[in-house]
Amino acid sequence: MNESQSSETREHTFAEEFQSAGPPADHLEVDDLKNVRLTFTADLGEAGLTVRDILELRVGSVIPLSKLAGEMTDLYVNGIPLARGEVVVIADTLHVRVSEVLGVAEEEKEPGEGV
């Protein structure tokens, strides 16, 4: 070591910075999300078709699916599994009665929900 360098240690203090504990300036409320559009889909079955079957499709063609009314189906929000439900027919229209919401513990369900 040359004489310009010191082998002594020196203490240094750092100024502390405090951040406010208040809410951030850009805060979202649940009401801000109510108009966000999501894609909700239900898996109503599948069908195996040949190329010939596809080429012969016309307006009014009927494709038999693998699920029947009364069977359980998966429900998705933006492609993410959300729930399971039963396919029901009401006035010639398909509906799904939700029977299970994924990730909801048994004790969180409302009385009379799910059996």
Secondary structure, DSSP 4 states (H G I P E B T S, - for coil): --TTS----------------SPPSS---GGGGTT----EEE--------HHHHHT--TT-----S--TT-EEEEEETTEEEEEEEEEEETTEEEEEEEEETT--GGGSPTT---
